[in-house]
Amino acid sequence: MEAFERELDMPWALYYVRRLFLVTEDGRRRPVKRSTERVDLGGLHHLAQRLISVSGRHGLGVEHDPVYGRARAWLRPRAKGWPMAKKLFAPARVIDKKDQNFEQHWDALVSGSAAHSLSPASPLTAAPGRTPHAR
């Protein structure tokens, strides 16, 4: 318990998180693609309060656990089916990272160009590790 308390007192980061849930040509779920970008550093409770305050000014709903201090503001909530994209701000202790071709897949899915016509040539339906141009 002492180690847990020390971890809560360590600096935390507020992240801009985007996740893509994609499918293969035959409808199988692909591994989730992620992009995380640190936007602030501070204590867990301070970051949660900042997130709640900024989200309120922009009319965003916030999930907040006052016992543990965690908060999440959803800019694009997770949908029920795949393919989908979700976007949120959340405090966590991870490194900045972005999966290969993330921006290309993100742009295609959130623009709607991939949501209605997932053709075999779409980068969203290409087999994992393959691009449409590699066929």
N, C-alpha and C positions, 0 to 999 in steps of 0.2 A: 504494500500500500504506500509505503514511503517513496518508492521509486516512481509510482504512478503520480503522486503529488508533485515530485520534482519535475516530471515531464510536463505537467500542466503549467508549471511556472516558467518553463523554458520559452524562448521566443517561438512564435508560430508565424505562419504566413497566410495571407489571404490570396486565394487563387481564382483566376478566371479559367473555368473548366469547360471544355467542349468535348462531347463524346458522340461518336457515330456508330450506329448499329446497322450493319450492311448485310446483304444477302448475296449468295452466289446465283449463277444463271438458273439453277434448278431449285432455288428457294431456300437452300440451307443457310443457316446463320453463319456469318463470318466472325472472326475475332474482332472485338470492339476496338475501334481506333480512338486515340485520345490526344488532346492537346491541353496542356496545363501551363499557365503563365502566372508567375508571382507578381502581384500588384501592390502588396503592402506587407510589412513585417511588424510584429508586436506581440503583446500578450493575447492569449486566447479570448478572454472576456472583452478586452478592448476591441479586438477585431470584430467580434460578434456584435458589439454595440455600434461600431462604425457601420457595419453592413446593414444592420437594422435601420439606422438613421438615414443612410443614403438611399436604401431601398424604399423607405417610406416616402421620401421626397420624389421618387420616380414612380410611385404607385405599384411597386413590385411586392408580391407576397413573400414572406420570409418564414422558413421553418426554423424555430429556435428551441433549443433544449436548455432551459435556464440552469438545470442541475449541473450539466457538464460544460455549458457555455457554447456549445456548437450552434452554428447558424448557417443556413443556406438560403440564397435568394435565387429563385428560378427565373431566368430570362426566356427560356424555351423549355417547358417541362417535357419529361419523357412521355412519348406516345404509347399506345397499347401494342401496336404491331411494328414489325420490321419491314422495310428500312425506316429508320428514324434518326433524328438528331436531337440532342439536348444540350442546353447551355445554362450555366449557373456560376455564381460566386460562392466560394466556401473556404473557411479556414481549415488548413491541414498542414501536415509536415511532409511534403514531397518535393521533388526537384522539378524545375521547368522541363518539359519534354513535349515533343510533337512527333507523331508517327509519320512515316514516309507517305507522301502524297495526301496528307490530311487535308490541306487547304483545297485541293482539287475536288476531293470527295465531298467536303463540307459545302463548297459553293454549289455543286451540282444538286445535292440533296435539299438544301434550304431554299434554293431558288425555285424549286418545284420542277426543274427540268428532268430530274430523275424519278420523282415521286409518281408520275403518271405513266411514264413509258420507260420501263427498265428493259432496254433492248440488250441482246448479247454483246453489243459493242460498247455498252456503257461501262465506265470504270467502276461503277458501283456494283455491277454484277459479274465482273471478271473474276475468274477463279483466284483464290488467294495466291499471291506471289506472281501473278500474271497480269499484264495490262492488255487491253484490247489490241494494241499494236503488235503484241508478241505472238498473236495467234497464227 
